[in-house]
């Protein structure tokens, strides 16, 4: 695997000479070649640190609390959630990654996730990273699924297989930002189907770009539980703070 990583870095450097990388924070070209972010922009990034919810990983204001407000009210189907960044510090970056084709940002985020969460994620001994699937028509229109792009970069960095053939989004749901918590969960009912009856996985990490209420991850986790998967974890790039 080490030789594969080295080969990828050489290939990536060669490509960046022709198509220079853009900084994931300011979106300007990064110089010198081979760098993933401007040093001045790196200082603007805010990581998840301090006390966090023991269930979803959301930062909480009081270190004497174990769970955030949402997790005290909602039953989650995943075992535990992890996230690397505070959403507000990278919100523009996530938007460009999702909607403006800045897929190269994924390598920077994979590197940072390895630094912040690498040992923890490896200790889970996951059989696969499962990116949250997009509805096929929507993915065709956009040209890619940002969760798949992130998963491949993280999987390559952490040496964890990525599986996109296990679960499918079979229904085009209403955009989640328009819905409250209960409406989000209702919106996702029957939105996913398992591809086959035998899911030969014991432990999976579901990956998405942003964690808000966990509704999407929960619905997928519920499907995996029904299929016999014993451990289901969540990994997101960014997460908000509880109020």
C-alpha positions as MATLAB code, in Angstrom:
seq = 'XXXXXXXXXXXXXXXXXXXXXXXXXXXXXXXXXXXXXXXXXXXXXXXXXXXXXXXXXXXXXXXXXXXXXXXXXXXXXXXXXXXXXXXXXXXXXXXXXXXXXXXXXXXXXXXXXXXXXXXXXXXXXXXXXXXXXXXXXXXXXXXXXXXXXXXXXXXXXXXXXXXXXXXXXXXXXXXXXXXXXXXXXXXXXXXXXXXXXXXXXXXXXXXXXXXXXXXXXXXXXXXXXXXXXXXXXXXXXXXXXXX';
ca = [
       0.000    0.000    0.000;
       2.908    2.341    0.740;
       4.159    1.988   -2.844;
       0.656    2.796   -4.128;
       0.576    5.968   -2.025;
       3.998    6.998   -3.327;
       2.916    6.381   -6.912;
      -0.226    8.442   -6.360;
       1.776   11.354   -4.917;
       4.123   11.334   -7.908;
       1.169   11.210  -10.298;
      -0.596   13.963   -8.368;
       2.474   16.195   -8.463;
       2.791   15.686  -12.221;
      -0.872   16.570  -12.744;
      -0.589   19.655  -10.523;
       2.145   21.010  -12.795;
      -0.390   21.052  -15.636;
      -3.515   21.769  -13.606;
      -2.390   23.694  -10.502;
      -4.222   22.940   -7.273;
      -6.430   25.504   -5.630;
      -6.409   26.205   -1.932;
      -9.442   24.656   -0.208;
     -10.017   27.830    1.817;
      -9.394   30.804   -0.501;
      -9.595   28.876   -3.818;
      -6.517   30.588   -5.222;
      -3.740   28.577   -6.890;
      -1.354   26.995   -4.378;
       2.354   27.624   -4.869;
       4.806   25.890   -4.507;
       3.518   22.876   -6.363;
       2.880   19.870   -4.177;
       1.343   21.916   -1.363;
      -2.358   21.438   -0.606;
      -3.186   24.706    1.184;
      -1.704   28.153    1.763;
      -0.017   28.430    5.161;
      -2.009   31.589    5.892;
      -5.283   29.802    5.086;
      -4.367   26.824    7.253;
      -4.540   29.155   10.256;
      -8.198   29.889    9.493;
      -9.274   26.256    9.733;
     -11.024   25.293   12.967;
     -10.990   21.698   14.167;
     -13.366   19.815   16.398;
     -11.705   19.824   19.800;
     -12.591   20.115   23.445;
     -15.692   18.358   24.828;
     -17.786   16.541   22.229;
     -20.979   14.511   22.258;
     -20.197   10.872   22.993;
     -22.660    9.779   20.300;
     -22.458   12.090   17.282;
     -19.162   13.879   17.972;
     -20.691   17.375   17.903;
     -18.853   19.986   20.013;
     -20.727   20.782   23.219;
     -20.344   23.837   25.388;
     -20.183   22.133   28.787;
     -17.611   19.469   29.606;
     -19.911   17.942   32.241;
     -22.455   16.938   29.588;
     -22.012   13.603   27.795;
     -24.495   14.083   24.948;
     -25.634   17.020   22.847;
     -29.222   18.257   22.900;
     -30.145   16.325   19.746;
     -28.695   13.017   20.912;
     -30.555   13.258   24.210;
     -33.794   13.371   22.226;
     -33.148   11.159   19.202;
     -32.362    7.466   18.982;
     -29.484    6.939   16.593;
     -28.821    3.688   14.735;
     -25.078    4.272   14.364;
     -22.632    3.475   17.169;
     -20.610    6.668   17.187;
     -19.878    9.633   14.948;
     -16.599   11.397   14.187;
     -15.903   14.689   12.471;
     -12.736   16.702   11.919;
     -13.775   20.299   11.223;
     -16.117   22.927   12.589;
     -18.514   23.657    9.776;
     -18.417   27.450    9.831;
     -14.666   27.557    9.174;
     -14.927   25.520    5.957;
     -18.514   26.124    4.802;
     -17.429   27.897    1.595;
     -14.936   25.141    0.872;
     -17.564   22.430    1.285;
     -19.880   24.337   -1.066;
     -17.196   24.511   -3.782;
     -16.342   20.838   -3.273;
     -19.996   19.878   -3.742;
     -21.160   22.230   -6.457;
     -18.165   23.797   -8.214;
     -16.063   20.783   -9.107;
     -13.224   21.356   -6.642;
     -12.605   17.656   -6.165;
      -8.904   18.233   -5.466;
      -9.854   19.593   -2.026;
     -10.476   15.989   -0.971;
      -6.751   15.225   -0.718;
      -6.232   18.023    1.797;
      -9.200   16.924    3.871;
      -8.071   13.296    3.799;
      -4.646   14.329    5.052;
      -6.145   16.342    7.899;
      -8.526   13.547    8.868;
      -5.566   11.183    9.015;
      -3.759   13.583   11.353;
      -6.755   14.222   13.608;
      -8.623   10.924   13.535;
      -6.395    8.423   11.766;
      -5.458    6.232   14.734;
      -9.040    6.222   16.033;
     -10.529    5.269   12.682;
      -7.959    2.537   12.096;
      -8.707    1.077   15.538;
     -12.311    0.460   14.444;
     -11.045   -2.214   11.992;
     -13.772   -1.297    9.525;
     -14.352   -3.575    6.568;
     -15.254   -0.647    4.358;
     -16.010    3.041    4.064;
     -19.497    3.537    2.599;
     -20.097    6.974    1.042;
     -23.658    8.295    1.254;
     -25.035    7.622   -2.244;
     -26.721   10.264   -4.382;
     -29.812    9.710   -6.470;
     -28.505    8.624   -9.874;
     -30.110   11.429  -11.909;
     -28.797   14.069   -9.513;
     -25.297   12.557   -9.574;
     -25.338   12.455  -13.377;
     -26.320   16.114  -13.479;
     -23.548   17.127  -11.068;
     -21.009   14.767  -12.600;
     -19.784   13.247   -9.339;
     -20.730   12.469   -5.753;
     -18.604   14.468   -3.311;
     -18.997   11.763   -0.657;
     -17.448    9.221   -3.038;
     -14.595   11.617   -3.856;
     -13.905   12.153   -0.150;
     -14.218    8.433    0.614;
     -11.669    7.453   -2.012;
      -9.162   10.030   -0.756;
      -9.659    8.982    2.879;
      -9.671    5.279    2.052;
      -6.433    5.641    0.127;
      -4.842    7.556    3.012;
      -6.004    5.205    5.784;
      -5.822    1.981    3.754;
      -9.529    1.192    4.216;
     -11.522   -0.212    1.268;
     -14.287    1.947   -0.202;
     -17.529    0.253   -1.280;
     -20.048    1.991   -3.512;
     -21.888   -1.194   -4.527;
     -23.579   -2.064   -1.232;
     -26.409    0.462   -0.917;
     -28.257    2.645   -3.444;
     -30.337    5.793   -3.139;
     -33.504    4.825   -4.960;
     -35.605    7.937   -4.387;
     -34.917   11.607   -5.057;
     -35.617   13.259   -1.714;
     -36.422   16.877   -0.902;
     -33.328   18.975    0.009;
     -32.750   18.462    3.742;
     -32.024   22.116    4.532;
     -35.685   22.893    3.905;
     -36.920   20.446    6.594;
     -36.975   20.155   10.377;
     -35.729   17.070   12.243;
     -38.915   15.007   12.023;
     -39.525   15.972    8.395;
     -35.968   14.948    7.510;
     -36.494   11.480    8.915;
     -39.835   11.064    7.171;
     -38.264   12.342    3.948;
     -35.672    9.552    4.026;
     -38.046    6.641    4.561;
     -37.522    4.075    1.781;
     -34.905    6.323    0.183;
     -32.245    3.558    0.199;
     -32.131   -0.072   -0.827;
     -29.495   -2.704   -0.149;
     -27.957   -4.233   -3.251;
     -28.485   -7.896   -2.446;
     -29.533   -9.892    0.587;
     -26.120  -10.915    1.890;
     -24.016   -8.016    3.141;
     -20.770   -9.689    4.150;
     -19.561   -6.802    6.270;
     -19.234   -6.727   10.056;
     -18.153   -3.115   10.521;
     -18.665   -0.108    8.260;
     -17.971    3.628    8.342;
     -20.666    5.690    6.633;
     -19.145    8.860    5.187;
     -20.869   12.155    4.397;
     -19.644   15.715    3.988;
     -21.695   17.453    6.719;
     -23.348   16.265    9.920;
     -26.433   18.226   10.982;
     -29.033   15.979   12.630;
     -27.707   12.628   11.408;
     -30.959   11.724    9.632;
     -29.337   10.450    6.441;
     -26.677    8.448    8.263;
     -29.299    7.038   10.629;
     -31.479    5.756    7.806;
     -28.490    4.083    6.176;
     -27.347    2.689    9.536;
     -30.825    1.260   10.116;
     -30.605   -0.544    6.766;
     -27.172   -1.935    7.612;
     -28.393   -3.144   11.007;
     -31.254   -5.007    9.346;
     -28.732   -6.572    6.963;
     -26.721   -7.920    9.894;
     -23.849   -5.446   10.093;
     -22.680   -5.446   13.713;
     -20.918   -2.089   13.973;
     -21.859    1.104   12.126;
     -19.874    4.316   12.562;
     -20.276    7.743   11.013;
     -17.532    9.980    9.653;
     -18.206   13.477    8.357;
     -15.942   16.190    7.111;
     -17.653   19.007    9.014;
     -20.072   19.370   11.902;
     -21.873   22.243   13.596;
     -21.914   23.055   17.278;
     -24.880   22.365   19.473;
     -26.727   25.332   20.943;
];
